[in-house]
Amino acid sequence: MLLNLLGIALGILYIIGIWKFLAGFDRTNFTQNRIGLALLWPVLFIMNGNYRRNFTKALKG
């Protein structure tokens, strides 16, 4: 039961991250591959400092 709730919470967080990134994409330095960058946001956020800065810019809008 607890794992199900955790999975649902992580899924919701993932979807919110995609939505917020796409909504603020124009504030980033990126010019293309909008969908790919949005779908891979958790991995890129952890592994790439440039993406992390741009992701934060997108969310601040």
CHARMM-style PDB file with segment names, atoms N, HN, CA, C and O in Angstrom:
ATOM      1  N   MET     1       0.821  -1.191   0.000  1.00  0.00      PROA
ATOM      2  CA  MET     1       0.000   0.000   0.000  1.00  0.00      PROA
ATOM      3  C   MET     1       0.869   1.261   0.000  1.00  0.00      PROA
ATOM      4  O   MET     1       0.624   2.188  -0.772  1.00  0.00      PROA
ATOM      5  N   LEU     2       1.888   1.290   0.872  1.00  0.00      PROA
ATOM      6  HN  LEU     2       2.087   0.537   1.499  1.00  0.00      PROA
ATOM      7  CA  LEU     2       2.771   2.452   0.944  1.00  0.00      PROA
ATOM      8  C   LEU     2       3.557   2.630  -0.353  1.00  0.00      PROA
ATOM      9  O   LEU     2       3.759   3.754  -0.813  1.00  0.00      PROA
ATOM     10  N   LEU     3       3.998   1.514  -0.942  1.00  0.00      PROA
ATOM     11  HN  LEU     3       3.833   0.601  -0.569  1.00  0.00      PROA
ATOM     12  CA  LEU     3       4.731   1.607  -2.208  1.00  0.00      PROA
ATOM     13  C   LEU     3       3.839   2.117  -3.322  1.00  0.00      PROA
ATOM     14  O   LEU     3       4.298   2.850  -4.198  1.00  0.00      PROA
ATOM     15  N   ASN     4       2.566   1.737  -3.301  1.00  0.00      PROA
ATOM     16  HN  ASN     4       2.193   1.141  -2.590  1.00  0.00      PROA
ATOM     17  CA  ASN     4       1.632   2.242  -4.304  1.00  0.00      PROA
ATOM     18  C   ASN     4       1.480   3.751  -4.190  1.00  0.00      PROA
ATOM     19  O   ASN     4       1.484   4.461  -5.196  1.00  0.00      PROA
ATOM     20  N   LEU     5       1.345   4.240  -2.960  1.00  0.00      PROA
ATOM     21  HN  LEU     5       1.342   3.663  -2.143  1.00  0.00      PROA
ATOM     22  CA  LEU     5       1.209   5.676  -2.750  1.00  0.00      PROA
ATOM     23  C   LEU     5       2.478   6.417  -3.159  1.00  0.00      PROA
ATOM     24  O   LEU     5       2.409   7.501  -3.738  1.00  0.00      PROA
ATOM     25  N   LEU     6       3.630   5.834  -2.858  1.00  0.00      PROA
ATOM     26  HN  LEU     6       3.686   4.954  -2.387  1.00  0.00      PROA
ATOM     27  CA  LEU     6       4.895   6.436  -3.245  1.00  0.00      PROA
ATOM     28  C   LEU     6       5.015   6.494  -4.774  1.00  0.00      PROA
ATOM     29  O   LEU     6       5.454   7.500  -5.330  1.00  0.00      PROA
ATOM     30  N   GLY     7       4.624   5.419  -5.435  1.00  0.00      PROA
ATOM     31  HN  GLY     7       4.267   4.602  -4.982  1.00  0.00      PROA
ATOM     32  CA  GLY     7       4.651   5.388  -6.897  1.00  0.00      PROA
ATOM     33  C   GLY     7       3.724   6.426  -7.507  1.00  0.00      PROA
ATOM     34  O   GLY     7       4.076   7.084  -8.487  1.00  0.00      PROA
ATOM     35  N   ILE     8       2.552   6.571  -6.932  1.00  0.00      PROA
ATOM     36  HN  ILE     8       2.266   6.038  -6.136  1.00  0.00      PROA
ATOM     37  CA  ILE     8       1.601   7.575  -7.423  1.00  0.00      PROA
ATOM     38  C   ILE     8       2.160   8.973  -7.205  1.00  0.00      PROA
ATOM     39  O   ILE     8       2.064   9.824  -8.090  1.00  0.00      PROA
ATOM     40  N   ALA     9       2.739   9.219  -6.039  1.00  0.00      PROA
ATOM     41  HN  ALA     9       2.817   8.529  -5.320  1.00  0.00      PROA
ATOM     42  CA  ALA     9       3.312  10.534  -5.744  1.00  0.00      PROA
ATOM     43  C   ALA     9       4.457  10.862  -6.701  1.00  0.00      PROA
ATOM     44  O   ALA     9       4.546  11.989  -7.187  1.00  0.00      PROA
ATOM     45  N   LEU    10       5.328   9.899  -6.979  1.00  0.00      PROA
ATOM     46  HN  LEU    10       5.255   8.983  -6.584  1.00  0.00      PROA
ATOM     47  CA  LEU    10       6.436  10.121  -7.914  1.00  0.00      PROA
ATOM     48  C   LEU    10       5.924  10.354  -9.330  1.00  0.00      PROA
ATOM     49  O   LEU    10       6.470  11.181 -10.061  1.00  0.00      PROA
ATOM     50  N   GLY    11       4.882   9.632  -9.717  1.00  0.00      PROA
ATOM     51  HN  GLY    11       4.439   8.961  -9.123  1.00  0.00      PROA
ATOM     52  CA  GLY    11       4.278   9.829 -11.032  1.00  0.00      PROA
ATOM     53  C   GLY    11       3.688  11.225 -11.180  1.00  0.00      PROA
ATOM     54  O   GLY    11       3.835  11.865 -12.222  1.00  0.00      PROA
ATOM     55  N   ILE    12       3.026  11.686 -10.142  1.00  0.00      PROA
ATOM     56  HN  ILE    12       2.907  11.166  -9.296  1.00  0.00      PROA
ATOM     57  CA  ILE    12       2.454  13.031 -10.161  1.00  0.00      PROA
ATOM     58  C   ILE    12       3.564  14.084 -10.226  1.00  0.00      PROA
ATOM     59  O   ILE    12       3.456  15.054 -10.976  1.00  0.00      PROA
ATOM     60  N   LEU    13       4.618  13.893  -9.450  1.00  0.00      PROA
ATOM     61  HN  LEU    13       4.705  13.104  -8.842  1.00  0.00      PROA
ATOM     62  CA  LEU    13       5.755  14.809  -9.475  1.00  0.00      PROA
ATOM     63  C   LEU    13       6.398  14.844 -10.866  1.00  0.00      PROA
ATOM     64  O   LEU    13       6.765  15.914 -11.351  1.00  0.00      PROA
ATOM     65  N   TYR    14       6.531  13.700 -11.495  1.00  0.00      PROA
ATOM     66  HN  TYR    14       6.233  12.831 -11.100  1.00  0.00      PROA
ATOM     67  CA  TYR    14       7.104  13.601 -12.838  1.00  0.00      PROA
ATOM     68  C   TYR    14       6.256  14.387 -13.832  1.00  0.00      PROA
ATOM     69  O   TYR    14       6.792  15.147 -14.639  1.00  0.00      PROA
ATOM     70  N   ILE    15       4.951  14.211 -13.778  1.00  0.00      PROA
ATOM     71  HN  ILE    15       4.517  13.594 -13.122  1.00  0.00      PROA
ATOM     72  CA  ILE    15       4.047  14.904 -14.702  1.00  0.00      PROA
ATOM     73  C   ILE    15       4.057  16.409 -14.450  1.00  0.00      PROA
ATOM     74  O   ILE    15       4.039  17.191 -15.401  1.00  0.00      PROA
ATOM     75  N   ILE    16       4.084  16.822 -13.201  1.00  0.00      PROA
ATOM     76  HN  ILE    16       4.099  16.187 -12.428  1.00  0.00      PROA
ATOM     77  CA  ILE    16       4.141  18.250 -12.879  1.00  0.00      PROA
ATOM     78  C   ILE    16       5.450  18.852 -13.395  1.00  0.00      PROA
ATOM     79  O   ILE    16       5.455  19.966 -13.918  1.00  0.00      PROA
ATOM     80  N   GLY    17       6.551  18.124 -13.251  1.00  0.00      PROA
ATOM     81  HN  GLY    17       6.547  17.219 -12.826  1.00  0.00      PROA
ATOM     82  CA  GLY    17       7.837  18.598 -13.764  1.00  0.00      PROA
ATOM     83  C   GLY    17       7.803  18.797 -15.270  1.00  0.00      PROA
ATOM     84  O   GLY    17       8.321  19.792 -15.779  1.00  0.00      PROA
ATOM     85  N   ILE    18       7.200  17.860 -15.983  1.00  0.00      PROA
ATOM     86  HN  ILE    18       6.780  17.052 -15.569  1.00  0.00      PROA
ATOM     87  CA  ILE    18       7.065  17.985 -17.439  1.00  0.00      PROA
ATOM     88  C   ILE    18       6.237  19.213 -17.778  1.00  0.00      PROA
ATOM     89  O   ILE    18       6.633  20.027 -18.613  1.00  0.00      PROA
ATOM     90  N   TRP    19       5.093  19.346 -17.132  1.00  0.00      PROA
ATOM     91  HN  TRP    19       4.771  18.685 -16.454  1.00  0.00      PROA
ATOM     92  CA  TRP    19       4.178  20.444 -17.421  1.00  0.00      PROA
ATOM     93  C   TRP    19       4.824  21.804 -17.149  1.00  0.00      PROA
ATOM     94  O   TRP    19       4.731  22.712 -17.974  1.00  0.00      PROA
ATOM     95  N   LYS    20       5.481  21.945 -15.986  1.00  0.00      PROA
ATOM     96  HN  LYS    20       5.556  21.207 -15.315  1.00  0.00      PROA
ATOM     97  CA  LYS    20       6.110  23.215 -15.631  1.00  0.00      PROA
ATOM     98  C   LYS    20       7.280  23.535 -16.566  1.00  0.00      PROA
ATOM     99  O   LYS    20       7.474  24.691 -16.941  1.00  0.00      PROA
ATOM    100  N   PHE    21       8.062  22.515 -16.943  1.00  0.00      PROA
ATOM    101  HN  PHE    21       7.905  21.575 -16.638  1.00  0.00      PROA
ATOM    102  CA  PHE    21       9.183  22.746 -17.848  1.00  0.00      PROA
ATOM    103  C   PHE    21       8.683  23.200 -19.215  1.00  0.00      PROA
ATOM    104  O   PHE    21       9.227  24.141 -19.793  1.00  0.00      PROA
ATOM    105  N   LEU    22       7.658  22.545 -19.731  1.00  0.00      PROA
ATOM    106  HN  LEU    22       7.216  21.781 -19.262  1.00  0.00      PROA
ATOM    107  CA  LEU    22       7.123  22.935 -21.029  1.00  0.00      PROA
ATOM    108  C   LEU    22       6.520  24.336 -20.992  1.00  0.00      PROA
ATOM    109  O   LEU    22       6.642  25.095 -21.953  1.00  0.00      PROA
ATOM    110  N   ALA    23       5.875  24.674 -19.892  1.00  0.00      PROA
ATOM    111  HN  ALA    23       5.776  24.057 -19.111  1.00  0.00      PROA
ATOM    112  CA  ALA    23       5.272  26.000 -19.759  1.00  0.00      PROA
ATOM    113  C   ALA    23       6.342  27.099 -19.715  1.00  0.00      PROA
ATOM    114  O   ALA    23       6.101  28.205 -20.199  1.00  0.00      PROA
ATOM    115  N   GLY    24       7.499  26.818 -19.151  1.00  0.00      PROA
ATOM    116  HN  GLY    24       7.694  25.919 -18.758  1.00  0.00      PROA
ATOM    117  CA  GLY    24       8.556  27.813 -19.042  1.00  0.00      PROA
ATOM    118  C   GLY    24       9.706  27.613 -20.002  1.00  0.00      PROA
ATOM    119  O   GLY    24      10.766  28.215 -19.828  1.00  0.00      PROA
ATOM    120  N   PHE    25       9.519  26.779 -21.014  1.00  0.00      PROA
ATOM    121  HN  PHE    25       8.658  26.290 -21.155  1.00  0.00      PROA
ATOM    122  CA  PHE    25      10.602  26.444 -21.946  1.00  0.00      PROA
ATOM    123  C   PHE    25      11.202  27.691 -22.600  1.00  0.00      PROA
ATOM    124  O   PHE    25      12.406  27.728 -22.854  1.00  0.00      PROA
ATOM    125  N   ASP    26      10.402  28.693 -22.872  1.00  0.00      PROA
ATOM    126  HN  ASP    26       9.424  28.664 -22.666  1.00  0.00      PROA
ATOM    127  CA  ASP    26      10.890  29.903 -23.539  1.00  0.00      PROA
ATOM    128  C   ASP    26      11.897  30.675 -22.690  1.00  0.00      PROA
ATOM    129  O   ASP    26      12.655  31.482 -23.228  1.00  0.00      PROA
ATOM    130  N   ARG    27      11.924  30.452 -21.403  1.00  0.00      PROA
ATOM    131  HN  ARG    27      11.308  29.796 -20.966  1.00  0.00      PROA
ATOM    132  CA  ARG    27      12.874  31.126 -20.525  1.00  0.00      PROA
ATOM    133  C   ARG    27      14.228  30.416 -20.458  1.00  0.00      PROA
ATOM    134  O   ARG    27      15.159  30.923 -19.833  1.00  0.00      PROA
ATOM    135  N   THR    28      14.341  29.274 -21.082  1.00  0.00      PROA
ATOM    136  HN  THR    28      13.584  28.862 -21.590  1.00  0.00      PROA
ATOM    137  CA  THR    28      15.605  28.520 -21.052  1.00  0.00      PROA
ATOM    138  C   THR    28      16.492  28.933 -22.221  1.00  0.00      PROA
ATOM    139  O   THR    28      16.075  29.701 -23.088  1.00  0.00      PROA
ATOM    140  N   ASN    29      17.714  28.419 -22.236  1.00  0.00      PROA
ATOM    141  HN  ASN    29      18.053  27.795 -21.532  1.00  0.00      PROA
ATOM    142  CA  ASN    29      18.641  28.653 -23.348  1.00  0.00      PROA
ATOM    143  C   ASN    29      18.470  27.621 -24.456  1.00  0.00      PROA
ATOM    144  O   ASN    29      19.147  27.697 -25.482  1.00  0.00      PROA
ATOM    145  N   PHE    30      17.579  26.665 -24.263  1.00  0.00      PROA
ATOM    146  HN  PHE    30      17.030  26.602 -23.430  1.00  0.00      PROA
ATOM    147  CA  PHE    30      17.367  25.622 -25.256  1.00  0.00      PROA
ATOM    148  C   PHE    30      16.515  26.141 -26.401  1.00  0.00      PROA
ATOM    149  O   PHE    30      15.635  26.979 -26.203  1.00  0.00      PROA
ATOM    150  N   THR    31      16.785  25.632 -27.619  1.00  0.00      PROA
ATOM    151  HN  THR    31      17.500  24.952 -27.780  1.00  0.00      PROA
ATOM    152  CA  THR    31      16.021  26.069 -28.783  1.00  0.00      PROA
ATOM    153  C   THR    31      15.273  24.930 -29.461  1.00  0.00      PROA
ATOM    154  O   THR    31      14.370  25.178 -30.259  1.00  0.00      PROA
ATOM    155  N   GLN    32      15.629  23.702 -29.163  1.00  0.00      PROA
ATOM    156  HN  GLN    32      16.363  23.500 -28.514  1.00  0.00      PROA
ATOM    157  CA  GLN    32      14.972  22.577 -29.820  1.00  0.00      PROA
ATOM    158  C   GLN    32      14.889  21.382 -28.883  1.00  0.00      PROA
ATOM    159  O   GLN    32      15.416  21.409 -27.770  1.00  0.00      PROA
ATOM    160  N   ASN    33      14.219  20.331 -29.350  1.00  0.00      PROA
ATOM    161  HN  ASN    33      13.792  20.309 -30.254  1.00  0.00      PROA
ATOM    162  CA  ASN    33      14.044  19.084 -28.608  1.00  0.00      PROA
ATOM    163  C   ASN    33      13.277  19.295 -27.303  1.00  0.00      PROA
ATOM    164  O   ASN    33      13.623  18.729 -26.267  1.00  0.00      PROA
ATOM    165  N   ARG    34      12.248  20.105 -27.371  1.00  0.00      PROA
ATOM    166  HN  ARG    34      11.967  20.566 -28.213  1.00  0.00      PROA
ATOM    167  CA  ARG    34      11.432  20.461 -26.214  1.00  0.00      PROA
ATOM    168  C   ARG    34      10.846  19.231 -25.517  1.00  0.00      PROA
ATOM    169  O   ARG    34      10.935  19.109 -24.296  1.00  0.00      PROA
ATOM    170  N   ILE    35      10.257  18.332 -26.278  1.00  0.00      PROA
ATOM    171  HN  ILE    35      10.185  18.431 -27.271  1.00  0.00      PROA
ATOM    172  CA  ILE    35       9.596  17.152 -25.703  1.00  0.00      PROA
ATOM    173  C   ILE    35      10.624  16.197 -25.084  1.00  0.00      PROA
ATOM    174  O   ILE    35      10.419  15.694 -23.980  1.00  0.00      PROA
ATOM    175  N   GLY    36      11.710  15.954 -25.786  1.00  0.00      PROA
ATOM    176  HN  GLY    36      11.877  16.364 -26.683  1.00  0.00      PROA
ATOM    177  CA  GLY    36      12.738  15.064 -25.266  1.00  0.00      PROA
ATOM    178  C   GLY    36      13.341  15.570 -23.969  1.00  0.00      PROA
ATOM    179  O   GLY    36      13.557  14.797 -23.036  1.00  0.00      PROA
ATOM    180  N   LEU    37      13.613  16.862 -23.909  1.00  0.00      PROA
ATOM    181  HN  LEU    37      13.437  17.490 -24.668  1.00  0.00      PROA
ATOM    182  CA  LEU    37      14.165  17.454 -22.690  1.00  0.00      PROA
ATOM    183  C   LEU    37      13.160  17.401 -21.545  1.00  0.00      PROA
ATOM    184  O   LEU    37      13.538  17.229 -20.386  1.00  0.00      PROA
ATOM    185  N   ALA    38      11.890  17.548 -21.873  1.00  0.00      PROA
ATOM    186  HN  ALA    38      11.583  17.688 -22.814  1.00  0.00      PROA
ATOM    187  CA  ALA    38      10.852  17.494 -20.837  1.00  0.00      PROA
ATOM    188  C   ALA    38      10.683  16.075 -20.305  1.00  0.00      PROA
ATOM    189  O   ALA    38      10.559  15.879 -19.096  1.00  0.00      PROA
ATOM    190  N   LEU    39      10.678  15.100 -21.183  1.00  0.00      PROA
ATOM    191  HN  LEU    39      10.779  15.259 -22.165  1.00  0.00      PROA
ATOM    192  CA  LEU    39      10.466  13.716 -20.756  1.00  0.00      PROA
ATOM    193  C   LEU    39      11.633  13.160 -19.946  1.00  0.00      PROA
ATOM    194  O   LEU    39      11.438  12.318 -19.070  1.00  0.00      PROA
ATOM    195  N   LEU    40      12.827  13.623 -20.233  1.00  0.00      PROA
ATOM    196  HN  LEU    40      12.986  14.308 -20.945  1.00  0.00      PROA
ATOM    197  CA  LEU    40      14.019  13.115 -19.537  1.00  0.00      PROA
ATOM    198  C   LEU    40      14.445  14.001 -18.374  1.00  0.00      PROA
ATOM    199  O   LEU    40      15.570  13.878 -17.890  1.00  0.00      PROA
ATOM    200  N   TRP    41      13.569  14.892 -17.916  1.00  0.00      PROA
ATOM    201  HN  TRP    41      12.655  14.993 -18.309  1.00  0.00      PROA
ATOM    202  CA  TRP    41      13.977  15.882 -16.918  1.00  0.00      PROA
ATOM    203  C   TRP    41      14.566  15.295 -15.637  1.00  0.00      PROA
ATOM    204  O   TRP    41      15.519  15.880 -15.123  1.00  0.00      PROA
ATOM    205  N   PRO    42      14.077  14.191 -15.083  1.00  0.00      PROA
ATOM    206  CA  PRO    42      14.694  13.728 -13.826  1.00  0.00      PROA
ATOM    207  C   PRO    42      16.165  13.299 -14.008  1.00  0.00      PROA
ATOM    208  O   PRO    42      17.019  13.606 -13.177  1.00  0.00      PROA
ATOM    209  N   VAL    43      16.434  12.596 -15.094  1.00  0.00      PROA
ATOM    210  HN  VAL    43      15.740  12.347 -15.770  1.00  0.00      PROA
ATOM    211  CA  VAL    43      17.801  12.118 -15.345  1.00  0.00      PROA
ATOM    212  C   VAL    43      18.725  13.286 -15.651  1.00  0.00      PROA
ATOM    213  O   VAL    43      19.824  13.379 -15.104  1.00  0.00      PROA
ATOM    214  N   LEU    44      18.273  14.181 -16.532  1.00  0.00      PROA
ATOM    215  HN  LEU    44      17.380  14.106 -16.976  1.00  0.00      PROA
ATOM    216  CA  LEU    44      19.095  15.329 -16.902  1.00  0.00      PROA
ATOM    217  C   LEU    44      19.312  16.268 -15.729  1.00  0.00      PROA
ATOM    218  O   LEU    44      20.392  16.841 -15.586  1.00  0.00      PROA
ATOM    219  N   PHE    45      18.309  16.433 -14.897  1.00  0.00      PROA
ATOM    220  HN  PHE    45      17.431  15.968 -15.013  1.00  0.00      PROA
ATOM    221  CA  PHE    45      18.427  17.306 -13.732  1.00  0.00      PROA
ATOM    222  C   PHE    45      19.509  16.804 -12.782  1.00  0.00      PROA
ATOM    223  O   PHE    45      20.267  17.597 -12.223  1.00  0.00      PROA
ATOM    224  N   ILE    46      19.578  15.511 -12.606  1.00  0.00      PROA
ATOM    225  HN  ILE    46      18.962  14.868 -13.060  1.00  0.00      PROA
ATOM    226  CA  ILE    46      20.572  14.921 -11.706  1.00  0.00      PROA
ATOM    227  C   ILE    46      21.974  14.964 -12.313  1.00  0.00      PROA
ATOM    228  O   ILE    46      22.947  15.203 -11.598  1.00  0.00      PROA
ATOM    229  N   MET    47      22.089  14.736 -13.617  1.00  0.00      PROA
ATOM    230  HN  MET    47      21.299  14.541 -14.198  1.00  0.00      PROA
ATOM    231  CA  MET    47      23.391  14.510 -14.225  1.00  0.00      PROA
ATOM    232  C   MET    47      24.015  15.717 -14.929  1.00  0.00      PROA
ATOM    233  O   MET    47      25.196  15.672 -15.271  1.00  0.00      PROA
ATOM    234  N   ASN    48      23.260  16.793 -15.155  1.00  0.00      PROA
ATOM    235  HN  ASN    48      22.300  16.830 -14.877  1.00  0.00      PROA
ATOM    236  CA  ASN    48      23.769  17.866 -15.995  1.00  0.00      PROA
ATOM    237  C   ASN    48      23.525  19.220 -15.340  1.00  0.00      PROA
ATOM    238  O   ASN    48      22.377  19.622 -15.148  1.00  0.00      PROA
ATOM    239  N   GLY    49      24.592  19.916 -15.002  1.00  0.00      PROA
ATOM    240  HN  GLY    49      25.524  19.590 -15.158  1.00  0.00      PROA
ATOM    241  CA  GLY    49      24.486  21.210 -14.339  1.00  0.00      PROA
ATOM    242  C   GLY    49      23.832  22.268 -15.204  1.00  0.00      PROA
ATOM    243  O   GLY    49      23.038  23.064 -14.701  1.00  0.00      PROA
ATOM    244  N   ASN    50      24.142  22.300 -16.495  1.00  0.00      PROA
ATOM    245  HN  ASN    50      24.786  21.653 -16.903  1.00  0.00      PROA
ATOM    246  CA  ASN    50      23.530  23.270 -17.401  1.00  0.00      PROA
ATOM    247  C   ASN    50      22.021  23.044 -17.487  1.00  0.00      PROA
ATOM    248  O   ASN    50      21.244  23.997 -17.445  1.00  0.00      PROA
ATOM    249  N   TYR    51      21.616  21.798 -17.604  1.00  0.00      PROA
ATOM    250  HN  TYR    51      22.248  21.023 -17.638  1.00  0.00      PROA
ATOM    251  CA  TYR    51      20.186  21.499 -17.646  1.00  0.00      PROA
ATOM    252  C   TYR    51      19.522  21.901 -16.330  1.00  0.00      PROA
ATOM    253  O   TYR    51      18.414  22.439 -16.336  1.00  0.00      PROA
ATOM    254  N   ARG    52      20.181  21.646 -15.212  1.00  0.00      PROA
ATOM    255  HN  ARG    52      21.080  21.209 -15.207  1.00  0.00      PROA
ATOM    256  CA  ARG    52      19.641  21.987 -13.901  1.00  0.00      PROA
ATOM    257  C   ARG    52      19.370  23.495 -13.800  1.00  0.00      PROA
ATOM    258  O   ARG    52      18.323  23.907 -13.301  1.00  0.00      PROA
ATOM    259  N   ARG    53      20.320  24.315 -14.275  1.00  0.00      PROA
ATOM    260  HN  ARG    53      21.171  23.980 -14.681  1.00  0.00      PROA
ATOM    261  CA  ARG    53      20.122  25.765 -14.255  1.00  0.00      PROA
ATOM    262  C   ARG    53      18.953  26.180 -15.147  1.00  0.00      PROA
ATOM    263  O   ARG    53      18.144  27.024 -14.762  1.00  0.00      PROA
ATOM    264  N   ASN    54      18.865  25.591 -16.328  1.00  0.00      PROA
ATOM    265  HN  ASN    54      19.523  24.905 -16.641  1.00  0.00      PROA
ATOM    266  CA  ASN    54      17.790  25.938 -17.249  1.00  0.00      PROA
ATOM    267  C   ASN    54      16.440  25.433 -16.750  1.00  0.00      PROA
ATOM    268  O   ASN    54      15.427  26.109 -16.927  1.00  0.00      PROA
ATOM    269  N   PHE    55      16.413  24.272 -16.139  1.00  0.00      PROA
ATOM    270  HN  PHE    55      17.236  23.723 -15.995  1.00  0.00      PROA
ATOM    271  CA  PHE    55      15.184  23.739 -15.583  1.00  0.00      PROA
ATOM    272  C   PHE    55      14.669  24.679 -14.488  1.00  0.00      PROA
ATOM    273  O   PHE    55      13.472  24.952 -14.401  1.00  0.00      PROA
ATOM    274  N   THR    56      15.584  25.162 -13.662  1.00  0.00      PROA
ATOM    275  HN  THR    56      16.557  24.940 -13.732  1.00  0.00      PROA
ATOM    276  CA  THR    56      15.208  26.093 -12.598  1.00  0.00      PROA
ATOM    277  C   THR    56      14.664  27.389 -13.187  1.00  0.00      PROA
ATOM    278  O   THR    56      13.694  27.942 -12.668  1.00  0.00      PROA
ATOM    279  N   LYS    57      15.284  27.888 -14.279  1.00  0.00      PROA
ATOM    280  HN  LYS    57      16.072  27.438 -14.700  1.00  0.00      PROA
ATOM    281  CA  LYS    57      14.771  29.080 -14.955  1.00  0.00      PROA
ATOM    282  C   LYS    57      13.353  28.855 -15.454  1.00  0.00      PROA
ATOM    283  O   LYS    57      12.494  29.725 -15.316  1.00  0.00      PROA
ATOM    284  N   ALA    58      13.114  27.695 -16.030  1.00  0.00      PROA
ATOM    285  HN  ALA    58      13.812  26.988 -16.142  1.00  0.00      PROA
ATOM    286  CA  ALA    58      11.787  27.384 -16.571  1.00  0.00      PROA
ATOM    287  C   ALA    58      10.728  27.345 -15.474  1.00  0.00      PROA
ATOM    288  O   ALA    58       9.597  27.783 -15.690  1.00  0.00      PROA
ATOM    289  N   LEU    59      11.078  26.832 -14.315  1.00  0.00      PROA
ATOM    290  HN  LEU    59      11.996  26.476 -14.139  1.00  0.00      PROA
ATOM    291  CA  LEU    59      10.114  26.718 -13.225  1.00  0.00      PROA
ATOM    292  C   LEU    59       9.858  28.030 -12.504  1.00  0.00      PROA
ATOM    293  O   LEU    59       8.811  28.184 -11.875  1.00  0.00      PROA
ATOM    294  N   LYS    60      10.771  28.970 -12.575  1.00  0.00      PROA
ATOM    295  HN  LYS    60      11.622  28.845 -13.087  1.00  0.00      PROA
ATOM    296  CA  LYS    60      10.621  30.227 -11.843  1.00  0.00      PROA
ATOM    297  C   LYS    60       9.579  31.153 -12.444  1.00  0.00      PROA
ATOM    298  O   LYS    60       9.141  32.085 -11.768  1.00  0.00      PROA
ATOM    299  N   GLY    61       9.173  30.942 -13.661  1.00  0.00      PROA
ATOM    300  HN  GLY    61       9.528  30.185 -14.210  1.00  0.00      PROA
ATOM    301  CA  GLY    61       8.239  31.824 -14.355  1.00  0.00      PROA
ATOM    302  C   GLY    61       7.008  32.106 -13.603  1.00  0.00      PROA
ATOM    303  OT1 GLY    61       6.144  32.838 -14.086  1.00  0.00      PROA
TER     304      GLY     61
END
